[in-house]
Amino acid sequence: MNADPAPAPAAAPDRPARRDRRHALLPPLAAWLLSNLVTWLVAQASVAADGSRISYWSTGSRRRWDSEHYLSIARTGYEMFWCRERHPDFPDVMCGNVAWFPGYPMAVRALTATGLPYEISAVVVTEAALFGVFAVLWRLLGARLTRSTGLTLAIGAVFPGGIYLHAVFPIALGTLALLVSIAGVKRGSWAMAAAGGFVAASCHVVGAAVVGMLLLSALFAWHGDRRPVRFAKAGLSAAVAACGVLWAKWLMWQATGRWDAYETIQAVSYGQGGLRQPFAEMGKAYAFPFRNWYLPEGKLTWLVEQGLAAHRPQFWLNAAFVLLVVTAAAVRLVRDRRLDAAEWAALTLTVAIYMLPFFAGAEMSWYRNHAQMLVGLVLVKNLPRWVQALLLLGCLVQYALLGAMFFTGALV
């Protein structure tokens, strides 16, 4: 008798499904590898503050002044003290690490339970989060490879300010959390939207923009529910996201005994606090003399020499990106008379992230805060391909220039 061939067809449907799942990861993996390749090439063409070459694969090359504060929070938690108590020659201001949020450091601390050192754990969290950024973005783009979606992923690989997506900073983790929140809004899952919002708000003060987006989501999301339920989901998800800020404040209070620890060190040590006139702050940010303050020693490479004032073209590129996102949304509204929930969420967050640093007076950090505008790529996929191609070229050039500025130590 012939053997019964029936079992073979039964297994066949699983193979395409597994193959589809693997293929779904290939574009985000390619974008992540491309971003690392470009960043490595920029590091190879840069020099450090002492004139030496950069080793991209060392943890030291990815750390700047703020990175040390994030690592200190991961190691020992929060502290705040008068600087002269420990450093007699220091100005009479507050010292400590309570100006930095805990989401990223706590993720680093959790990973060290595997036995990895803090510095390596910090880089692993960053790179894993960046891969997650591309994976979630790919799903929001429809997970279908076309010229438009491919160009959009390529722009993400060299996004303006994206050098901080590889650094020991919370930018990659915060951006991933924002995209997860957008995905939750798109899927109608208030729990996913709230969880992403909580992590985003706990990573960086700019991430708190997600609270406003979630509140507004009652107007553009949750369409399968009646109006009271829509407002309840929007309010609950926004409240959970706001708890990310409250968690940060609680940890600071536990360590210092002060609920206003964050506000105090921002005002006393960094001259920040309250709302600023945003257009005046834009002028200050544009004119900030990085080249004079942080000129590297030794013989400079051509890329470093060109990059020491790269914050100025970065300013214009960031503004152009916001205009392109708003234009893409407007054209889609006119043409299709609608935006989907993810597009409304991305539009709201992009504009808010762009403006928040200028309202807060972040003249030395707006370029890294703006890297979280990567969420706007959800709308960039709707732009004409020639516009996407020009944007990709501008981003690639600027990525190299700002990257050189980062690796020299000119950026904090």
TILUMKE-462053 format. One record per residue (C-alpha): z, y, x; residue in one letter. Coordinates in nm, 3 decimals, decimal comma. Layout:
<pts>
PT       up    north     east  resn
PT        Z        Y        X     A
...
</pts>
This chain:
<pts>
PT       up    north     east  resn
PT    0,000    0,000    0,000     M
PT   -0,063    0,356    0,107     N
PT    0,238    0,575    0,177     A
PT    0,322    0,822   -0,095     D
PT    0,195    1,167    0,020     P
PT    0,395    1,358   -0,242     A
PT    0,670    1,498   -0,010     P
PT    0,424    1,697    0,206     A
PT    0,311    1,942   -0,066     P
PT    0,673    1,999   -0,168     A
PT    0,754    2,147    0,176     A
PT    0,439    2,356    0,197     A
PT    0,556    2,656   -0,015     P
PT    0,848    2,713    0,222     D
PT    0,630    2,754    0,530     R
PT    0,441    3,064    0,409     P
PT    0,769    3,216    0,295     A
PT    0,926    3,166    0,637     R
PT    0,612    3,295    0,805     R
PT    0,614    3,603    0,580     D
PT    0,977    3,673    0,669     R
PT    0,897    3,649    1,041     R
PT    0,592    3,872    1,004     H
PT    0,800    4,125    0,810     A
PT    1,011    4,175    1,122     L
PT    0,718    4,216    1,363     L
PT    0,627    4,583    1,286     P
PT    0,989    4,708    1,314     P
PT    1,036    4,500    1,629     L
PT    0,718    4,649    1,775     A
PT    0,839    5,001    1,692     A
PT    1,177    4,932    1,856     W
PT    1,013    4,793    2,170     L
PT    0,769    5,084    2,184     L
PT    1,052    5,335    2,157     S
PT    1,238    5,167    2,442     N
PT    0,922    5,149    2,654     L
PT    0,848    5,519    2,612     V
PT    1,210    5,609    2,684     T
PT    1,211    5,394    2,998     W
PT    0,893    5,565    3,121     L
PT    1,049    5,907    3,059     V
PT    1,360    5,801    3,252     A
PT    1,140    5,679    3,540     Q
PT    0,976    6,021    3,558     A
PT    1,309    6,209    3,552     S
PT    1,584    6,289    3,796     V
PT    1,959    6,321    3,749     A
PT    2,167    6,633    3,812     A
PT    2,213    6,530    4,177     D
PT    1,840    6,481    4,229     G
PT    1,852    6,100    4,216     S
PT    1,631    5,877    4,004     R
PT    1,742    5,756    3,661     I
PT    1,817    5,391    3,589     S
PT    1,743    5,359    3,218     Y
PT    1,911    5,020    3,196     W
PT    2,246    5,152    3,318     S
PT    2,501    5,264    3,059     T
PT    2,565    5,580    3,259     G
PT    2,214    5,711    3,198     S
PT    2,277    5,703    2,821     R
PT    2,610    5,888    2,827     R
PT    2,672    6,260    2,808     R
PT    2,984    6,474    2,760     W
PT    3,027    6,388    2,392     D
PT    2,976    6,019    2,470     S
PT    3,301    6,013    2,665     E
PT    3,489    6,136    2,359     H
PT    3,338    5,863    2,142     Y
PT    3,436    5,604    2,403     L
PT    3,789    5,743    2,426     S
PT    3,828    5,714    2,048     I
PT    3,711    5,353    2,069     A
PT    3,957    5,275    2,348     R
PT    4,275    5,457    2,249     T
PT    4,219    5,644    1,923     G
PT    4,261    6,014    1,855     Y
PT    4,463    6,274    2,044     E
PT    4,497    6,654    2,046     M
PT    4,698    6,874    2,284     F
PT    4,701    7,216    2,446     W
PT    4,484    7,191    2,755     C
PT    4,735    7,367    2,980     R
PT    4,992    7,098    2,910     E
PT    4,789    6,863    3,131     R
PT    4,554    7,098    3,317     H
PT    4,738    7,414    3,436     P
PT    4,418    7,592    3,542     D
PT    4,239    7,527    3,213     F
PT    4,184    7,801    2,951     P
PT    4,450    7,826    2,679     D
PT    4,258    7,621    2,420     V
PT    4,300    7,287    2,246     M
PT    4,184    6,966    2,411     C
PT    4,134    6,623    2,262     G
PT    3,878    6,417    2,078     N
PT    3,946    6,508    1,714     V
PT    3,616    6,699    1,690     A
PT    3,430    6,365    1,676     W
PT    3,409    6,125    1,381     F
PT    3,527    5,761    1,397     P
PT    3,248    5,551    1,240     G
PT    3,060    5,482    1,563     Y
PT    3,367    5,440    1,789     P
PT    3,523    5,191    1,546     M
PT    3,200    4,988    1,545     A
PT    3,212    4,988    1,926     V
PT    3,578    4,881    1,921     R
PT    3,497    4,597    1,683     A
PT    3,222    4,467    1,913     L
PT    3,453    4,466    2,216     T
PT    3,641    4,183    2,041     A
PT    3,358    3,962    2,174     T
PT    3,468    4,044    2,529     G
PT    3,198    4,300    2,606     L
PT    3,310    4,618    2,791     P
PT    3,325    4,937    2,586     Y
PT    3,025    5,098    2,756     E
PT    2,799    4,797    2,700     I
PT    2,927    4,756    2,344     S
PT    2,837    5,117    2,276     A
PT    2,477    5,063    2,391     V
PT    2,449    4,737    2,196     V
PT    2,570    4,907    1,876     V
PT    2,321    5,188    1,932     T
PT    2,021    4,963    1,998     E
PT    2,108    4,721    1,717     A
PT    2,140    5,015    1,479     A
PT    1,804    5,153    1,597     L
PT    1,635    4,821    1,526     F
PT    1,802    4,834    1,184     G
PT    1,658    5,183    1,135     V
PT    1,304    5,052    1,183     F
PT    1,370    4,744    0,967     A
PT    1,505    4,942    0,669     V
PT    1,241    5,213    0,709     L
PT    0,975    4,944    0,706     W
PT    1,110    4,811    0,376     R
PT    1,113    5,162    0,230     L
PT    0,750    5,207    0,339     L
PT    0,657    4,898    0,140     G
PT    0,663    4,642    0,426     A
PT    0,284    4,635    0,427     R
PT    0,092    4,718    0,743     L
PT   -0,173    4,983    0,687     T
PT   -0,295    5,269    0,904     R
PT   -0,055    5,505    0,727     S
PT    0,253    5,285    0,756     T
PT    0,165    5,191    1,115     G
PT    0,132    5,557    1,213     L
PT    0,459    5,635    1,035     T
PT    0,645    5,368    1,233     L
PT    0,485    5,498    1,555     A
PT    0,610    5,849    1,476     I
PT    0,956    5,702    1,425     G
PT    0,940    5,542    1,770     A
PT    0,901    5,887    1,932     V
PT    1,074    6,096    1,667     F
PT    1,181    6,452    1,766     P
PT    1,528    6,429    1,920     G
PT    1,499    6,052    1,912     G
PT    1,620    6,024    2,270     I
PT    1,967    6,035    2,111     Y
PT    1,880    5,725    1,909     L
PT    1,917    5,537    2,241     H
PT    2,222    5,723    2,370     A
PT    2,595    5,655    2,340     V
PT    2,611    5,869    2,028     F
PT    2,643    5,790    1,655     P
PT    2,292    5,914    1,572     I
PT    2,126    5,572    1,540     A
PT    2,411    5,423    1,335     L
PT    2,430    5,732    1,114     G
PT    2,054    5,730    1,055     T
PT    2,063    5,361    0,966     L
PT    2,341    5,429    0,717     A
PT    2,142    5,712    0,556     L
PT    1,840    5,484    0,517     L
PT    2,059    5,212    0,364     V
PT    2,190    5,467    0,116     S
PT    1,832    5,566    0,028     I
PT    1,744    5,197   -0,013     A
PT    2,042    5,156   -0,247     G
PT    1,925    5,448   -0,459     V
PT    1,574    5,300   -0,471     K
PT    1,699    4,955   -0,572     R
PT    1,940    5,092   -0,830     G
PT    2,238    4,952   -0,639     S
PT    2,513    5,213   -0,642     W
PT    2,731    4,986   -0,423     A
PT    2,466    4,977   -0,147     M
PT    2,408    5,351   -0,178     A
PT    2,782    5,415   -0,159     A
PT    2,837    5,183    0,139     A
PT    2,557    5,347    0,335     G
PT    2,692    5,689    0,240     G
PT    3,044    5,599    0,355     F
PT    2,923    5,490    0,700     V
PT    2,693    5,793    0,736     A
PT    2,971    6,037    0,646     A
PT    3,216    5,862    0,880     S
PT    2,974    5,879    1,176     C
PT    2,893    6,250    1,185     H
PT    2,964    6,561    0,984     V
PT    2,589    6,603    0,925     V
PT    2,593    6,261    0,760     G
PT    2,815    6,408    0,489     A
PT    2,494    6,554    0,344     A
PT    2,459    6,214    0,178     V
PT    2,740    6,309   -0,061     V
PT    2,530    6,589   -0,208     G
PT    2,223    6,365   -0,227     M
PT    2,415    6,099   -0,417     L
PT    2,553    6,354   -0,661     L
PT    2,201    6,479   -0,728     L
PT    2,075    6,122   -0,769     S
PT    2,181    6,138   -1,134     A
PT    1,873    6,356   -1,183     L
PT    1,617    6,129   -1,015     F
PT    1,756    5,773   -0,994     A
PT    1,922    5,498   -1,199     W
PT    1,649    5,526   -1,465     H
PT    1,729    5,183   -1,605     G
PT    2,062    5,313   -1,733     D
PT    2,166    5,553   -2,004     R
PT    2,257    5,906   -1,903     R
PT    2,639    5,857   -1,894     P
PT    2,597    5,549   -1,675     V
PT    2,355    5,733   -1,445     R
PT    2,605    6,012   -1,392     F
PT    2,885    5,759   -1,340     A
PT    2,686    5,573   -1,072     K
PT    2,593    5,898   -0,899     A
PT    2,952    6,024   -0,909     G
PT    3,108    5,698   -0,794     L
PT    2,864    5,650   -0,506     S
PT    2,916    6,012   -0,395     A
PT    3,296    5,969   -0,416     A
PT    3,288    5,654   -0,202     V
PT    3,062    5,828    0,050     A
PT    3,302    6,125    0,066     A
PT    3,578    5,878    0,154     C
PT    3,404    5,841    0,491     G
PT    3,512    6,196    0,571     V
PT    3,859    6,133    0,426     L
PT    3,894    5,823    0,643     W
PT    3,813    6,031    0,950     A
PT    4,069    6,292    0,848     K
PT    4,329    6,023    0,782     W
PT    4,284    5,867    1,127     L
PT    4,318    6,211    1,287     M
PT    4,632    6,284    1,082     W
PT    4,786    5,952    1,184     Q
PT    4,735    6,033    1,552     A
PT    4,820    6,405    1,552     T
PT    5,032    6,465    1,242     G
PT    4,790    6,737    1,130     R
PT    4,542    6,722    0,842     W
PT    4,359    7,019    0,989     D
PT    4,319    6,872    1,338     A
PT    3,939    6,867    1,315     Y
PT    3,915    7,225    1,187     E
PT    4,169    7,350    1,442     T
PT    3,994    7,218    1,752     I
PT    3,656    7,331    1,621     Q
PT    3,786    7,686    1,571     A
PT    4,012    7,718    1,877     V
PT    3,802    7,537    2,136     S
PT    3,444    7,568    2,011     Y
PT    3,444    7,885    1,803     G
PT    3,316    7,699    1,498     Q
PT    3,440    7,697    1,144     G
PT    3,329    7,844    0,816     G
PT    2,972    7,916    0,717     L
PT    2,734    8,108    0,943     R
PT    2,423    8,309    0,870     Q
PT    2,166    8,033    0,930     P
PT    1,874    8,248    1,048     F
PT    2,094    8,426    1,301     A
PT    2,212    8,086    1,426     E
PT    1,852    7,973    1,457     M
PT    1,789    8,265    1,690     G
PT    2,093    8,176    1,902     K
PT    1,989    7,811    1,921     A
PT    1,637    7,905    2,028     Y
PT    1,757    8,148    2,296     A
PT    2,030    7,929    2,446     F
PT    1,976    7,926    2,828     P
PT    1,994    7,556    2,909     F
PT    1,784    7,604    3,223     R
PT    2,028    7,857    3,369     N
PT    2,339    7,664    3,268     W
PT    2,241    7,311    3,365     Y
PT    1,974    7,337    3,636     L
PT    1,967    7,002    3,823     P
PT    2,007    6,991    4,199     E
PT    1,751    6,849    4,435     G
PT    1,372    6,828    4,411     K
PT    1,260    6,827    4,049     L
PT    0,979    6,606    3,919     T
PT    0,697    6,771    3,726     W
PT    0,826    6,636    3,394     L
PT    1,177    6,767    3,456     V
PT    1,046    7,108    3,560     E
PT    0,844    7,132    3,238     Q
PT    1,125    6,995    3,024     G
PT    1,407    7,234    3,112     L
PT    1,313    7,463    2,823     A
PT    1,201    7,185    2,589     A
PT    1,452    7,286    2,320     H
PT    1,217    7,571    2,224     R
PT    0,911    7,364    2,130     P
PT    1,160    7,118    1,978     Q
PT    1,275    7,396    1,745     F
PT    0,921    7,459    1,620     W
PT    0,838    7,089    1,591     L
PT    1,148    7,026    1,382     N
PT    1,057    7,316    1,152     A
PT    0,700    7,185    1,123     A
PT    0,831    6,839    1,036     F
PT    1,041    6,975    0,751     V
PT    0,744    7,173    0,620     L
PT    0,526    6,861    0,634     L
PT    0,785    6,660    0,442     V
PT    0,815    6,930    0,175     V
PT    0,435    6,958    0,158     T
PT    0,396    6,581    0,123     A
PT    0,645    6,585   -0,165     A
PT    0,473    6,880   -0,334     A
PT    0,127    6,722   -0,308     V
PT    0,257    6,395   -0,450     R
PT    0,422    6,580   -0,737     L
PT    0,098    6,762   -0,819     V
PT   -0,124    6,457   -0,777     R
PT    0,096    6,185   -0,929     D
PT    0,340    6,405   -1,123     R
PT    0,632    6,211   -0,983     R
PT    0,833    6,112   -0,679     L
PT    1,016    5,783   -0,673     D
PT    1,393    5,774   -0,620     A
PT    1,365    5,700   -0,246     A
PT    1,130    5,994   -0,194     E
PT    1,359    6,235   -0,379     W
PT    1,654    6,108   -0,174     A
PT    1,464    6,142    0,156     A
PT    1,344    6,492    0,066     L
PT    1,694    6,608   -0,022     T
PT    1,846    6,465    0,294     L
PT    1,574    6,598    0,525     T
PT    1,616    6,958    0,408     V
PT    1,998    6,931    0,413     A
PT    2,010    6,779    0,763     I
PT    1,779    7,050    0,894     Y
PT    1,989    7,336    0,757     M
PT    2,344    7,206    0,811     L
PT    2,366    7,261    1,190     P
PT    2,261    7,623    1,146     F
PT    2,516    7,685    0,872     F
PT    2,781    7,536    1,104     A
PT    2,672    7,722    1,418     G
PT    2,575    7,421    1,632     A
PT    2,372    7,613    1,891     E
PT    2,410    7,338    2,154     M
PT    2,368    7,027    1,939     S
PT    2,119    7,095    1,659     W
PT    1,842    6,900    1,837     Y
PT    2,037    6,573    1,821     R
PT    2,166    6,638    1,468     N
PT    1,808    6,689    1,355     H
PT    1,715    6,341    1,482     A
PT    1,864    6,209    1,157     Q
PT    1,573    6,378    0,975     M
PT    1,392    6,056    1,060     L
PT    1,470    5,962    0,698     V
PT    1,190    6,204    0,602     G
PT    0,935    5,950    0,728     L
PT    0,967    5,792    0,383     V
PT    0,746    6,083    0,268     L
PT    0,535    6,123    0,581     V
PT    0,350    5,803    0,489     K
PT    0,183    6,008    0,211     N
PT    0,027    6,258    0,453     L
PT   -0,342    6,231    0,549     P
PT   -0,394    6,007    0,848     R
PT   -0,532    6,288    1,064     W
PT   -0,214    6,488    1,000     V
PT   -0,006    6,184    1,089     Q
PT   -0,206    6,140    1,409     A
PT   -0,149    6,503    1,512     L
PT    0,221    6,472    1,430     L
PT    0,241    6,155    1,641     L
PT    0,078    6,331    1,937     L
PT    0,312    6,630    1,910     G
PT    0,615    6,403    1,880     C
PT    0,511    6,195    2,182     L
PT    0,472    6,501    2,407     V
PT    0,795    6,655    2,286     Q
PT    0,981    6,323    2,318     Y
PT    0,890    6,311    2,686     A
PT    0,995    6,674    2,746     L
PT    1,326    6,655    2,561     L
PT    1,390    6,314    2,716     G
PT    1,355    6,464    3,063     A
PT    1,595    6,738    2,958     M
PT    1,842    6,469    2,846     F
PT    1,817    6,254    3,159     F
PT    1,869    6,552    3,390     T
PT    2,200    6,623    3,215     G
PT    2,076    6,952    3,071     A
PT    2,163    6,835    2,720     L
PT    2,520    6,752    2,623     V
</pts>
